[in-house]
C-alpha cells in the first residue's frame, strides 16, 4: 500500500540529486535519515541534520561521568509490538557489531524479564501485587473512554470522565506513574494508550511484558544509529539552530525556499531549490531543561523557549495547516516534572533496594512511593547503565509528578530541592534514614527540571497537531511527538520513528507504508484478559 503524496507533483526526486534537510537532531531525524538511505536509496552525503545541541540524541541524550555524576533525562517505555522501531533497528548493528540493535534488545529481555515485586510502596512496605481497586463505575468509565470516538472525547481531560475517587485507586497510581499521566491530560491520549497497551493489562501491576535496553537508550539506540549514519556520510550540523524558514509559492502549492541558521552568534542562509526536501521535528519535550547538583536545585525557566518551539511558533503564524504550538508550550504548570539521576560509588543503596524489593537491578522496573507528596518513583536498571561505567559504580534514575507539593520527609516542594534532599526523601520512604550518612557521602544525585516534558499529553483539539504531510505543500514534512498520527501514542520512541518513516515514504512516494499499529483490542482473547484484570 502506498502513501498518497501531499500534493500532486510532476518532478519525482532523483535519489542521486535530492537533498534532505532534517531539522532537529533527535530520534525522529536520525530515523528519517536511516529510512532515506535504507529504503529511499538516498546518498548519505545528501542528508544534513541540524541540531542546536552539541550532539544528536534529543530527549534520549544521556551523559556524564563517575567524577561529575551521570545524567539521564529519562527513559521511554518499550514493548514487543513497536514494529517501526524494531524494523529500523533490525538493520542497525549494535556497537560491538555482533548483532543488530533489535536482536540485542530482545536478547537482553529474554535473559531477564521484567517482573516487579515492589511496583508500589505504601507506608514503608512493598505491595507485591497491587490491586487496581476499581469500582464498577470506574470500570465503565474506562470502557467508555476506550470505545468513544476521538471526535466525541474532543479536548476533554481525563478528569472530566471520572470522579475524584478514581484518582486514589491503585489503577490510577500504576497508570499515572508508568506512563506519566496527570488528571488534566488529554482523554484522547488516554484512549489511545488504553487501546495501544490493552495487551499489557494482565501483567500491568508487575510491569510484565515491558522491555528495557541493555544500557541506557542513548548508548543502546542513539549511538549505534548515529554511527551507522556517519559511516554513510550523513552530515551533522550541531550547535546550529534553525531560527526561521522562508517559503515560496509555486503553481498551486508552496515549498521551503531557505533555512535561516544561527551558529556561534552568526547567521547563515541555506538556499533550497526543487531538489531540496525538509523534514521538521516540531516542538521539544526537553526544551529549557535545567540541571541542578547535589547541593543545588535545578531552576525552572518556563519563560525560556528553545529553538524548536520558537521555530514552530514562527512558521505556524498564519498557517493553520502547521498546527498550534501554543496548545502545547503555553501550560508549563501542566507539563513539568523533575527527574534525577543518582551515581552511587558505594553498594549500600543498591543492596538496600535489592533487599527491600526482592528484585535485582533491571528486573523490577519502576518503584513508586504511593504515599509520596511528590508521587516519587525510582528505577534501578541493569548495571552498568552507561558504557564505560566503572565496576563498583551504580546508576539509578527517578522522577516526581507532583513537584510543587512538599515532601513527606523533606518539607519542601520537589522543584526546590537539591540532589541531596531528593535522596533523603527516597531513603525516608525506604525506612532507611539511618543509612543516610553512608549513602549520601558516596553519591552524586543530579536533579533536572523539565518544563515541557509532558506537553505532548496536554488536552488538544483537531488541528492543534499538524499532519505529517501538510496539505498544499511540496518538499515538506513534519515528524516527532507533535504531529498527527492515527492510533499510535506519544511519549514513545515508536511515535517518533513512525512519524519519520511516514514522512520519508510520503516525500519519496515509495510504494510502501510503515507497518500498521498493533491493535490488540481486535483480539477477543486479549480483550477478555484485559477486562478481567480490571476487576482485580
C-alpha atoms as one frame of an Amber mdcrd trajectory, in Angstrom:
protein
   0.000   0.000   0.000   1.425   3.396  -0.918   1.115   6.665   0.949  -0.504
   9.428  -1.027   1.726  12.478  -1.575   0.503  15.710  -0.044   0.165  17.464
  -3.410   0.472  16.097  -6.960   3.932  16.884  -8.232   5.438  16.031 -11.586
   9.168  16.031 -10.790   9.739  12.967  -8.638  13.029  13.333  -6.736  16.052
  11.650  -8.279  17.768   9.770  -5.416  21.144  10.947  -6.698  20.117  14.596
  -6.805  17.647  15.019  -3.944  18.980  16.709  -0.827  17.317  16.332   2.556
  17.463  18.789   5.443  16.375  17.303   8.764  15.668  19.936  11.386  16.176
  18.677  14.934  18.717  16.052  15.956  16.534  13.702  17.995  15.473  10.159
  17.207  12.945  11.356  14.587  15.610  12.925  12.391  18.064  10.068  12.920
  15.366   7.568  11.965  14.340   9.645   8.940  17.947   9.705   7.722  18.189
   5.920   8.092  14.945   5.325   6.176  16.078   7.714   3.435  19.256   5.696
   2.976  17.873   2.202   3.527  14.532   2.408   1.734  14.842   5.542  -0.394
  18.378   4.856  -1.667  19.317   8.461  -0.936  23.065   9.024  -0.637  24.119
   9.801   2.909  26.177  12.779   1.757  22.915  14.378   0.554  21.415  14.355
   4.059  22.084  17.054   6.638  20.832  17.018  10.250  20.581  20.344  12.082
  20.518  20.433  15.879  21.087  23.160  18.439  22.686  20.723  20.919  26.352
  19.617  20.835  25.448  16.097  19.688  22.459  14.155  18.350  20.025  12.306
  20.595  17.326  14.756  21.661  15.325  13.505  24.641  17.282  10.220  24.601
  20.551  12.055  25.167  22.444  10.956  28.282  25.847  11.998  29.545  28.174
  12.397  32.486  30.957  10.528  34.230  31.742   8.923  37.572  33.605  12.090
  38.585  30.809  14.557  37.767  27.828  12.220  38.038  25.846  10.629  35.227
  22.769  12.390  33.891  19.763  10.764  32.214  16.806  12.823  31.041  14.615
   9.748  31.292  13.727   6.536  29.541  10.891   5.739  27.161   8.704   2.667
  27.630   9.367  -0.192  25.187   7.239  -3.233  24.384   7.481  -6.015  21.764
   4.983  -4.511  19.288   6.988  -1.380  18.469   7.017  -2.533  14.869   8.542
   0.606  13.319  11.280   0.908  15.930  12.345  -2.716  15.772  12.132  -2.703
  11.968  14.519   0.250  11.880  16.974  -1.190  14.386  16.922  -4.633  12.802
  19.290  -3.177  10.183  21.465  -1.191  12.591  24.432  -3.121  14.075  24.947
  -2.890  17.828  28.060  -1.066  18.989  30.039  -4.304  19.332  28.936  -5.371
  15.850  27.868  -8.844  16.960  24.202  -8.499  16.009  21.543  -5.904  15.279
  20.313  -3.488  17.941  16.891  -5.164  17.768  18.446  -8.586  18.403  20.466
  -7.147  21.271  17.380  -5.649  22.937  15.313  -8.826  22.609  18.168 -10.989
  23.901  18.544  -8.717  26.935  14.859  -9.047  27.761  14.824 -12.786  27.194
  17.684 -13.186  29.667  15.998 -11.097  32.389  12.260 -10.486  32.143  10.619
  -7.588  33.953   8.660  -8.774  36.982   8.294  -6.107  39.680   7.922  -7.385
  43.246   7.645  -3.864  44.656   5.916  -1.799  41.975   4.097   0.129  44.722
   5.363   1.040  48.202   2.918   2.239  50.853   3.713   3.084  54.445   7.264
   1.892  54.008   6.096  -1.584  52.908   6.121  -3.034  49.416   2.851  -4.065
  47.766   3.835  -7.091  45.722   0.736  -7.331  43.526  -1.104  -4.023  43.873
  -4.814  -4.282  43.155  -6.457  -1.922  40.704  -9.214  -1.228  43.222 -11.713
  -0.011  40.631 -15.413   0.328  41.292 -17.960  -0.775  38.710 -18.492   2.882
  37.840 -14.753   3.321  37.233 -14.543   0.259  35.007 -17.476   1.502  32.936
 -15.840   4.918  32.586 -12.599   3.300  31.371 -14.528   1.259  28.817 -16.453
   4.358  27.754 -13.229   6.279  27.064 -11.781   3.303  25.212 -14.840   2.933
  22.981 -15.674   6.602  22.396 -14.600   8.138  19.072 -11.915  10.771  19.404
 -14.327  13.298  17.935 -16.634  12.714  20.903 -13.857  12.964  23.511 -12.685
  16.176  21.841 -10.477  18.368  24.008 -11.734  16.882  27.280  -9.349  15.920
  30.073  -9.111  12.567  31.852 -10.636  14.100  34.991 -13.751  15.061  33.037
 -14.649  11.361  32.823 -14.051  10.149  36.396 -14.986  11.021  39.954 -12.306
  12.070  42.452 -12.184   8.591  43.998 -10.751   7.196  40.765  -7.552   9.181
  41.227  -6.908   7.411  44.538  -7.201   3.908  43.083  -4.326   1.532  42.576
  -5.059   1.540  38.848  -4.533   5.287  38.546  -1.323   5.203  40.611   0.069
   2.492  38.355  -1.208   4.148  35.183  -0.018   7.656  36.055   3.490   6.623
  37.081   4.062   4.069  34.314   3.047   6.427  31.510   3.426   9.870  33.210
  -0.246  10.837  33.022  -1.920  13.572  35.049  -5.683  14.058  35.625  -5.664
  17.160  33.428  -4.101  15.388  30.456  -5.895  14.501  27.248  -8.702  11.948
  27.390  -7.989  11.214  23.708  -4.451  10.260  24.602  -5.673   8.057  27.444
  -7.991   6.328  24.974  -5.079   5.723  22.636  -2.974   4.312  25.467  -5.804
   2.033  26.577  -6.065   0.648  23.047  -2.343   0.588  22.341  -1.386  -1.214
  25.566  -4.517  -3.296  26.188  -2.474  -6.490  25.841  -0.285  -5.354  28.773
  -3.125  -5.086  31.285  -2.919  -8.608  32.803   0.700  -8.040  33.901   0.441
  -4.293  34.431   0.857  -4.306  38.227   4.205  -6.076  37.809   5.228  -4.363
  34.550   5.363  -7.777  32.905   5.904  -7.566  29.169   7.545  -4.146  29.271
  11.064  -4.074  27.861  14.283  -2.281  28.596  17.542  -1.732  26.731  20.850
  -3.342  27.800  22.313   0.090  28.532  20.620   3.476  28.636  18.715   4.274
  25.454  21.339   6.706  24.209  24.132   4.127  24.349  21.913   1.289  23.108
  19.975   3.034  20.338  21.247   6.517  19.500  24.975   5.804  19.371  24.752
   2.806  17.009  22.279   4.628  14.768  24.378   7.806  14.678  27.494   5.774
  13.874  25.689   3.956  11.054  24.617   7.289   9.569  28.080   8.781   9.996
  29.630   5.833   8.143  27.340   6.618   5.226  28.300  10.262   5.033  25.334
  11.943   6.729  26.351  15.449   7.769  25.628  16.767  11.268  25.405  20.487
  11.900  25.489  20.508  15.704  25.073  23.694  17.681  23.140  25.084  14.727
  19.659  26.376  15.491  17.231  26.801  12.593  15.545  30.053  13.576  13.346
  30.596  10.535  12.294  29.070   7.216  11.405  31.069   4.143   8.766  29.779
   1.792   7.706  30.429  -1.772   4.642  29.620  -3.827   4.965  27.507  -6.964
   1.842  26.964  -9.024  -0.887  25.872  -6.595   1.431  24.821  -3.755   4.160
  26.171  -1.510   7.587  24.864  -0.559  10.546  25.856   1.648  12.986  28.152
  -0.163  15.610  28.835   2.545  16.677  27.856   6.049  17.969  30.537   8.394
  20.605  29.141  10.794  22.203  30.640  13.851  25.532  29.161  14.934  28.009
  30.744  17.330  26.203  34.059  17.012  26.490  34.111  13.220  23.523  33.943
  10.838  23.675  31.703   7.775  21.172  31.223   4.979  20.838  27.848   3.276
  19.001  28.257  -0.020  16.686  25.437  -1.120  15.560  24.567  -4.638  13.191
  21.969  -6.074  15.631  19.150  -5.239  15.737  20.080  -1.543  13.386  18.392
   0.923  12.837  19.397   4.533  11.607  17.296   7.473  10.979  19.310  10.625
  10.793  17.813  14.112   8.216  20.040  15.776   8.490  21.146  19.396  10.657
  19.623  22.104   9.917  17.702  25.290  13.310  18.622  26.737  13.307  22.287
  25.847  14.528  24.622  28.612  15.629  21.709  30.796  17.939  22.861  33.573
  20.372  20.911  35.700  20.946  21.086  39.444  23.570  19.424  41.617  23.984
  17.590  44.876  23.608  20.853  46.785  21.779  22.948  44.218  18.193  22.613
  42.933  17.501  22.615  39.207  15.956  26.011  38.411  12.744  26.112  36.413
  12.923  28.524  33.479   9.438  28.321  31.960   9.735  31.668  30.203  12.641
  30.452  28.089  11.765  28.629  24.884  14.370  26.836  22.846  14.901  26.753
  19.120  12.350  24.027  18.363   9.394  25.831  19.956  10.408  29.242  18.585
  10.711  27.868  15.080   7.329  26.143  15.216   5.672  29.295  16.564   7.255
  31.365  13.811   6.370  29.167  10.827   2.866  28.352  12.158   1.856  32.010
  12.294  -0.806  32.498   9.639  -0.538  28.859   8.553  -3.207  26.790  10.364
  -2.111  23.664   8.496   1.124  23.836  10.560  -0.752  23.311  13.828  -0.937
  25.350  17.026   2.211  25.206  19.160   0.557  27.316  21.873  -1.645  24.306
  22.684   1.495  22.563  23.961   4.102  25.122  25.031   1.900  27.534  26.963
   0.879  25.451  30.014   4.093  24.696  31.853   2.283  24.056  35.158   0.578
  21.109  33.447   3.597  19.709  31.626   6.551  19.881  34.028   8.322  17.380
  36.212  11.649  16.887  37.987  13.777  13.860  37.237  17.064  12.904  38.873
  19.986  10.569  38.310  21.999   9.016  41.125  25.609   7.929  40.700  26.417
   5.660  43.637  30.053   4.928  44.457  29.161   2.631  47.339  26.972  -0.517
  47.113  24.882   0.345  50.206  21.933   1.912  48.353  21.587  -0.788  45.695
  21.905  -3.500  48.356  19.204  -1.779  50.375  16.787  -1.596  47.431  17.512
  -5.161  46.300  16.808  -6.440  49.808  13.669  -4.308  50.120  12.155  -5.238
  46.750  13.380  -8.751  46.110  14.357  -7.694  42.582  17.783  -7.486  41.023
  18.575  -4.335  39.031  16.859  -4.422  35.661  14.140  -6.820  36.776  11.883
  -4.604  38.854  11.245  -1.557  36.697   9.617   1.367  38.471   9.195   1.533
  42.242   6.548   4.119  43.126   6.165   5.542  46.623   2.407   5.941  46.552
   2.293   7.949  49.808   4.798  10.455  48.492   3.658  14.043  48.244   5.819
  14.250  45.143   4.420  10.981  43.713   8.003   9.835  43.575   9.268   6.853
  41.561  12.707   5.323  41.112  14.132   2.590  38.910  17.315   0.570  39.269
  18.365  -0.514  35.764  20.645  -3.360  34.887  24.272  -2.404  35.533  26.383
  -0.984  34.045  23.823   1.519  32.779  26.391   3.555  30.822  29.053   2.147
  28.531  32.361   2.770  30.270  30.765   2.984  33.717  33.436   1.690  36.141
  32.978  -1.505  38.110  31.698  -0.749  41.599  29.754   2.328  40.438  25.971
   2.007  40.097  23.472   4.393  38.494  19.743   4.774  39.067  17.069   7.183
  37.905  13.833   8.615  39.261  11.226  11.319  38.872   8.336  13.051  40.592
   4.998  14.032  39.092   3.802  16.443  41.809   6.783  18.743  42.037   5.049
  21.708  43.697   3.949  19.788  46.795   6.077  19.320  49.939   7.791  16.008
  50.517   6.981  13.662  53.377  10.456  13.790  54.904  11.871  16.921  53.269
   9.182  19.529  53.801   9.804  21.403  50.562   8.430  21.198  47.037  10.498
  18.824  44.922  11.115  21.626  42.433  13.082  23.471  45.142  15.134  20.504
  46.308  18.787  19.698  45.831  20.002  16.266  44.846  20.901  15.612  48.481
  17.400  16.456  49.650  15.785  14.288  46.968  17.969  11.377  48.059  16.963
  11.907  51.699  13.294  11.731  50.643  13.914   8.446  48.825  15.666   6.967
  51.863  12.807   8.086  54.093  10.275   6.158  52.016  12.520   3.097  52.228
  12.679   3.368  56.046  16.420   3.792  55.689  17.153   7.216  57.126  19.721
   5.597  59.400  21.801   4.786  56.295  21.732   8.360  55.010  25.286   9.288
  56.014  26.922   6.359  54.201  24.717   6.680  51.119  24.952  10.450  50.764
  28.715  10.556  51.339  29.186   8.327  48.312  26.505   9.667  45.974  26.141
  12.295  43.293  22.445  12.955  42.715  21.669  15.407  39.919  18.130  16.811
  39.541  16.778  18.060  36.231  13.830  20.419  35.850  11.920  19.799  32.629
   9.122  22.301  31.954   7.786  20.710  28.735   8.397  17.005  29.303   4.678
  16.093  29.361   3.496  18.757  26.918   2.517  16.179  24.299  -0.124  14.839
  26.737  -1.931  18.154  27.122  -5.547  18.442  26.013  -5.783  19.161  22.324
  -8.314  19.827  19.593  -8.281  18.746  15.933  -5.753  20.851  14.062  -3.525
  21.519  17.068  -1.154  18.865  15.757  -0.421  19.122  12.012  -0.404  16.122
   9.726   2.955  14.672   8.771   2.263  15.874   5.241   0.613  19.327   5.362
  -1.876  19.817   2.553  -0.834  22.228  -0.159   2.899  21.873   0.376   5.738
  20.357  -1.626   9.065  19.080  -0.304   7.995  19.462   3.315   7.018  17.050
   6.103   6.746  17.089   9.893   7.936  14.478  12.374   8.213  13.906  16.107
   5.834  13.942  19.050   3.716  16.896  17.935   2.443  15.789  14.540  -0.721
  13.786  13.992  -0.607  10.011  13.501  -3.657   7.803  13.788  -3.883   5.322
  16.681  -0.319   5.482  17.973   0.704   7.027  21.302   3.028   9.931  22.054
   5.859   9.875  24.616   7.235   6.777  22.913  10.202   6.133  20.640   7.762
   4.322  18.370   5.774   7.506  17.689   8.908   9.394  16.664  10.149   6.583
  14.426   6.719   6.017  12.849   6.376   9.714  12.028   9.823   9.720  10.419
   9.049   6.610   8.376   5.740   8.113   7.245   7.463  11.352   6.226  10.160
   9.614   4.198   7.852   7.213   2.386   5.453  10.058   1.558   8.043  12.531
   0.321   9.693   9.881  -1.835   6.312   8.497  -2.967   7.503   4.992  -2.185
   5.110   2.139  -2.873   5.110   1.073   0.777   3.856   2.228   4.157   5.004
   1.851   7.750   3.753  -1.362   9.361   0.347  -0.828  10.979  -0.017  -0.043
  14.666  -0.543  -3.207  16.710  -4.213  -3.434  17.693  -4.595  -5.987  20.435
  -8.162  -4.844  21.032  -9.133  -6.609  17.808  -8.292  -9.903  19.509 -11.193
 -11.138  21.706  -8.841 -13.133  23.924  -6.754 -10.045  24.616  -9.886  -8.026
  25.365 -11.236 -10.669  27.727  -7.970 -10.883  29.680  -7.761  -7.092  29.899
 -11.331  -6.795  31.161 -10.776  -9.495  33.787  -7.645  -7.708  35.015  -9.711
  -4.541  35.626 -11.715  -6.431  38.256  -8.623  -7.126  40.392
